Amino acid sequence: MIISENDRCYEIRHKASNLLKELNIDTSTAIDIRNIIRKYLQKDADIKNKSPDEQKRIIQAYVKKVIVYDNTIDIVKIMDLNGI
C-alpha cells in the first residue's frame, strides 16, 4: 500500500494533536509562543544599525563561543530562527 504525502502529513498532524491533548497543551497557545519567540528574535535582526553596546548585548545573547582557526571561523550559537 502506498501512502501519499498528504496522507502522511495528515497522520503526523493527527498524532501530534493527540499527543498535545494527552499532555493538556493548548495548540493555539503553542502557536502564540512560537510567534512571540520569532518576534523576540527578529527585534535583534538589524544588528548593523545598532550601537556598539547593543551589538555586544545581542552577540552575547545568541553566540555561545567563537573559535578562530587559520582559515576559518566557527560560531557556536545559543539560538537562532531555525526550527521555530
C-alpha positions in Angstrom: 0.0 0.0 0.0 1.4 3.4 -1.0 0.7 6.3 1.3 0.6 9.8 -0.3 2.5 12.7 1.2 -0.8 14.4 2.1 -2.0 11.3 3.9 1.3 11.1 5.8 1.2 14.8 6.8 -2.4 14.4 8.0 -1.4 11.4 10.0 1.5 13.2 11.6 -0.6 16.2 12.5 -3.3 14.0 13.9 -0.8 12.1 16.1 0.8 15.4 17.2 -2.7 16.8 18.1 -3.5 13.7 20.1 -0.2 13.9 22.0 -0.7 17.5 22.8 -4.2 16.7 24.1 -2.7 14.0 26.3 -0.2 16.5 27.7 -3.0 19.0 28.2 -1.3 21.6 26.0 -3.5 24.0 24.1 -2.2 24.1 20.5 -3.3 27.7 20.0 -1.1 28.7 22.9 1.8 26.8 21.5 1.5 28.7 18.2 1.4 32.0 20.1 4.5 31.1 21.9 6.3 30.4 18.6 5.2 33.8 17.3 6.4 35.5 20.5 9.8 33.9 20.2 10.0 34.7 16.5 9.2 38.4 17.2 11.7 38.5 20.0 14.5 37.1 17.8 13.6 39.5 14.9 14.0 42.6 17.1 17.7 42.0 17.0 17.9 41.1 13.3 19.1 44.5 12.1 22.4 44.3 14.2 24.4 46.5 11.8 22.3 49.6 12.6 22.6 49.2 16.4 25.0 50.9 18.7 28.2 49.1 19.7 26.8 48.4 23.2 23.6 47.0 21.7 25.6 44.9 19.2 27.7 43.4 22.1 24.5 42.6 24.1 23.0 40.9 21.0 26.1 38.9 20.3 26.3 37.7 23.9 22.7 36.7 23.8 23.0 34.5 20.7 26.6 33.4 20.5 28.0 30.8 22.9 31.5 30.7 21.5 33.7 31.9 18.6 36.6 29.6 17.5 39.1 31.2 15.2 41.3 29.0 13.0 43.9 29.9 10.5 41.5 29.8 7.5 38.0 29.7 9.1 35.9 31.0 12.0 33.4 28.7 13.7 30.5 30.3 15.6 28.6 28.2 18.2 25.2 29.7 18.5 22.9 29.6 21.6 19.8 30.0 19.5 18.5 31.1 16.1 15.4 31.2 14.0 15.8 27.7 12.6 13.3 25.2 13.9 10.8 27.8 15.1 
